[in-house]
Amino acid sequence: MSVEIDPQELGFHRPFTAEVSEVLRIRNPNSHPVAFKVKTTAPKQYCVRPNSGRVEPGKEVEVSVILQAMKQEPPADTKCRDKFLVQSVPITGDKEFANLAAIWDGIEKSAIQEKKIRVIFMPPVGALTGTSHLETPVKPAAANGATPDAAPPAYSSPGDYSTSQTDAKNENEIKREELPATAGVAAIATTQNSDLSPDELKQQLIQAEKVIVQLKQDQEGLRQRKTAGTDKASSKPAALAQAAPAGTEGVPIKLAAILCFLSFMLAYLFF
C-alpha cells in the first residue's frame, strides 16, 4: 500500500560550499492515487521541490532535494546525521477531487505509511577513496558534546525551492547624511528674499558684513580666553581636557550661514 522510493539513501557529493542537488523518485505501485509528504530532520539545511503532492496509480514523481551551501566545508570524516521521511496516504473516493490540505486533514495516524531515507556525505565526483563511504570513521563525540547515539531531532517539512533561504548576507545599512545647518539657513534666506529689490539687497549685504565682523571679533576673544585658561591650568592637563569648552574651534554655524547667504546675494546681484 505504500509508495516505492529510489534511491534508498541520498548521497551528496562534495564540495558543500555550493548547492548540491539530488533527485528522489517516488513511485506509486498501487491501483489508487496516493498523496505524499517529504519531511527532514534538518528543514533549514534542505530545500525540496515539491515537498508534497499526488502520485497517480503506476506513475512516479521526481522530487528535487537541494542541500544548501555551507559557509565552511565540513571535515572529511564527518558523518551526516540528517534523515528524510516520506509519508504517504491513499486518496479515497470521497477525497478524489479534494486539495492536498483536505486530504491530510483529519487523517488517522495508522493510515499513514512512512519510509525513512538516510543522507550520506560523499567525496567529490571522480575522487578516488581507499574506503567506502559507509566505512567512514566516526568520532566518538561531536564538537558540541553530543554522543553518536543521541536521538536526531523530529522530522519537519523542508522549505520549497521557490522560497529557499539563501545565506544571509550581512549588509551595513546606509545612513543618510544630515545636511549642514548652513544649507537650510541659505535656503530659507533665498525663499524670503527672492522678491526684494536691488537696493534692499544691498542694505542687507551691508548689515551682514557688520555681523560677520562682530562674529569674528567674538571668536577672537574666545580664542584668547581659551589660551589664557590653558596657560593657567597647565599643571592639570587631565582636568583641562575635560573642561575645554566645546564649539570654540572651527567656523560657527551662524557665521557659516551668513557667509553662504552673502555669497548667494553677491551671485544674485552681479551674475
N, C-alpha and C positions, 0 to 999 in steps of 0.2 A: 504493500500500500504506500510505501514511502518512495521518494524520488531517488535517482541514482546520481552520484557525484563523481566528477572527474576533473582534476586528479584528487586523490585521497589526501595528499599533502601539498601545500602551497610553498614552492621553493623560490625565493627571491635571490637573484644573483647580485653580488656587489659590483660596483660601489653603491653605497646607500646615501651619498651626499646629493644624489639626484633622484627624482621619482623613478620607481621601478614598478612595472605593471605585469600582472599575470591574469590569465583567463580561467575562470571557474565555470564548468559546464554542468547544468542541472537538467537532467532528463526525466521525463515522466513516462514510465512504462505501464501505467495503469489505463483503464478504459474510461476514466472520467478526468476532467480537468483538476488541476492542483494549484493552490496558492502557496507561495513560499516567501520566507523572510531570511535575510542574511544578517547575522549578528557577530560581534567580535569582542574579545576581552580588552582590546585597545582601540576604541572608536575614534580617538583623536589622531591616531597614527595612520589610519587607513581611510580610503575613500572607495566606495563601492557603487557601481552603476550597472544595473539598478540594484538597490538593496532590498527590493520586494517586487513581486509580480505574479504572473499567472502562466502556467505551462499547460498547453493542450495535450490531450492523450497522444502518446507516441512521439511527441515533439521534445525539443530541448531548447534551453535558453542559455546564452553566453553572458556571464557576469564578469565585468572588468573589475579587478581588485588592484588598487594602486597603493603602494607603500609610499607615504610622504617622505620627502627629502629630509635627511637628518643633518643637523649642524656639524656633527663630527662623526667620522667613520668609527663604528664600534670595533673592539679588538677582534682578532681573527678567531679566538677561542670562545667568543660569546655565543651562548645557546639561547635562541629565541624562545620565549615562553608564551608568545601570542597564539591564540587559537580562534577559529571561526566555528560558528554554529549555524547550520542550515535547518530551518524549521519549515514543515510543510503540513498542509491540511487539505483534505478533499473538498471540492466545491460541490455541494449537494444541489439538487434540482431547485429547491426554493431560493438558493442564492446564485443561480446561474447568471443572472444579469445584475447582480449587486456589485458595488465597488469593493476594492480590497479592504477598506476600513470596516465595511459592514460584514465582510466575510470573517474577519478576525475578531469582530466584536462579539463577546459572549461565547466564544468557542471553549469547549471543555478541554482542560489540560490533557486528559487522557487521549484525546483525538489528535494531538499534535505529535507528528513524527520528527525526530531530531537526528542529525548527523553531524559529528564533530570533525574538524579539519585542523591539522597542525600546521604551523608556519615554520619554515626552515631557512636559515641564513646560509647561502651557498657562495662559493668563491666566484670570481669573475668568469664569464663565459670564455672557454678555451684555456683557462688556467689549469695547470697540472698539479694535483694534490696527491700526497702519498697515502692518505687515509680517506675513507668515505665520510660524507658529511654527517652520517648517523653515528660515527665514532668520534666526533669532535669532543675533545676533553672538556670537562666542565669543572669550574672552580667550586670548592666546597661551599663557599658563601659568596653572595653578590656584594657589590661595592656598598650597597645601602644596608648591609647586615642581614638581608633576607636569606633564608636557607633554601636549598634546591627543592625541598619538599613543601614549601609554602604554597598554600592554595592560590590559584590565579583569581583575579577579580571577576566579578559577574559579567556575563555577556550583555552587550549593549548594541543597539543598532548604529552602524557607522554612518558617516555622512555621505550624501550623494556627491558624485564628482562635480556636478554643476555648481555645488555650493561648498567645494572643498576649501579647507583652511590652508592658506599659504603661510610660509614662515613669516613671523612678524617682523616687520621692518621698523626699527627704531628711528623715526624721523623727528628731528627737532622742530618744534612749532616756530613759525616765522612771526616774530614780534614786530608790530607796526611801530615805526619810529615816530616819536612825538615831534610835531612841528615846533620850531622855536617860537617863543612868545613874540619875538620881533615881527615875524611874518604875520601873525594875527593882528598886531597893532597897525602894521603898514596897510593891511587890507581894510581895516576899519577906517583909517585915515583917508584912504583912497575913496571909499564909498561916501564918506561925509563931506569931502572937499572937492568932489569931481565937478560941482556946479559953481564953484567960486570964480570970480573974475581975476584977471592977472594982478591987479593992484592988491586985492585981498590976499592972494597967494604970496606976494612979495612981503606983505606985512607979517604973515605967519612965518615966513622964512627967517625974517629978522628976529622974531621972538624965539624961534627955535635955536638960532645961533647963540642968543643970550643964554638960553637954558643950557646949551652944551658947554659954554664957557663956565657957567656956575657949577655944573656937574664935574667938570674937570678939576675945578678948584677944590670941591668937596672930596673928590677922590684923592687928590694930592695930600690933603690934610689927613685923611685916614691912613695913608701910607706913612706919613711922618709919625703919626701916633703909634702905629704898629712898630716902626723902627725904634722909637724911644722905649716902648714897652719891652721890646726884645733885649735891649741893652741892660735894662734894669733887672730883668729876670734871667740873665744868662747863667746864673748859678743853679737854676731849676729847669733844665731842658724838658723833662717829662711833663711838669705842670704847664710849661709854656705851650707844648704841643696840644694839650687838652683844652687850654683856654684861648687858643688862637681864634679870632673871630672869623666866621665863615662868610664868604661872599665879598671879601675885600680885594680879591685878586681877579684879574681879567676885566672885561668890559661889562659894566652893569647892564641889565636888561633894558632899563629905561633909556639909557644912553644909546644902546644899540637900536632901539625902536625909533628914537628921534633921528639917528643917522640914516636909517632906512627911509623914514619919511622925508628927510631933507633931500636925499638922493632922488626920490621919486618926483618931488616938486621941481628939482632942477631939470630933470629929464622932461617933465611935462611942459615947462616954460620955454626951454631952449631947443628942444629937439622935436 
